[in-house]
């Protein structure tokens, strides 16, 4: 993406965004996230359609391997 962290300020009283909506607003390509990208909200795995709340930390996690 070209950045490791980005602070997004939302207008007060806006409709909660989902991680998918935020991905699309940020203009990340491809516009539909690959199926191997996971989402975490506040350091817990979440779904792409979960509602984000004020102060949430959102992470898009690329595929990793370990052993």
C-alpha positions as CSV (number, residue, x, y, z in Angstrom):
1,X,0.0,0.0,0.0
2,X,3.0,2.3,0.5
3,X,2.2,3.0,4.1
4,X,2.4,1.1,7.4
5,X,-0.2,3.1,9.3
6,X,-2.8,5.6,8.4
7,X,-5.1,7.6,10.7
8,X,-8.6,8.2,9.3
9,X,-10.8,10.8,11.0
10,X,-14.5,10.4,10.4
11,X,-17.1,13.1,10.7
12,X,-19.1,13.0,13.9
13,X,-22.5,11.2,13.5
14,X,-21.5,9.5,10.3
15,X,-22.8,6.0,9.5
16,X,-20.4,3.3,10.7
17,X,-18.2,2.0,8.0
18,X,-17.2,-1.6,7.4
19,X,-13.6,-2.6,6.7
20,X,-14.7,-3.3,3.1
21,X,-16.1,0.2,2.7
22,X,-13.0,1.7,4.2
23,X,-10.8,-0.4,1.8
24,X,-12.7,1.0,-1.1
25,X,-12.7,4.6,0.2
26,X,-8.9,4.4,0.5
27,X,-8.7,3.4,-3.1
28,X,-6.7,0.2,-2.4
29,X,-6.3,-2.0,-5.5
30,X,-7.9,-4.3,-6.3
31,X,-11.2,-2.6,-5.3
32,X,-12.4,-6.0,-4.1
33,X,-10.0,-7.4,-1.5
34,X,-8.3,-10.7,-2.4
35,X,-9.8,-13.6,-0.4
36,X,-6.5,-14.3,1.3
37,X,-6.4,-10.8,3.0
38,X,-7.8,-11.0,6.6
39,X,-9.3,-8.2,8.7
40,X,-8.6,-7.5,12.4
41,X,-10.4,-5.0,14.5
42,X,-8.7,-4.2,17.8
43,X,-6.3,-7.1,17.3
44,X,-9.1,-9.7,16.8
45,X,-10.0,-11.3,13.6
46,X,-13.3,-9.8,12.2
47,X,-15.5,-10.0,9.1
48,X,-15.3,-7.6,6.2
49,X,-18.8,-6.4,7.0
50,X,-18.3,-5.7,10.7
51,X,-19.2,-2.1,11.8
52,X,-16.3,0.0,12.8
53,X,-16.7,2.2,15.9
54,X,-14.9,5.3,17.0
55,X,-11.4,4.5,18.2
56,X,-11.2,1.1,16.6
57,X,-7.9,-0.1,15.2
58,X,-8.3,-1.8,11.9
59,X,-5.6,-4.0,10.2
60,X,-5.6,-5.6,6.8
61,X,-3.5,-8.7,7.2
62,X,-1.6,-10.2,4.2
63,X,-1.1,-14.0,4.0
64,X,1.7,-15.2,6.2
65,X,3.4,-18.5,6.7
66,X,5.2,-19.8,9.7
67,X,6.6,-22.9,11.2
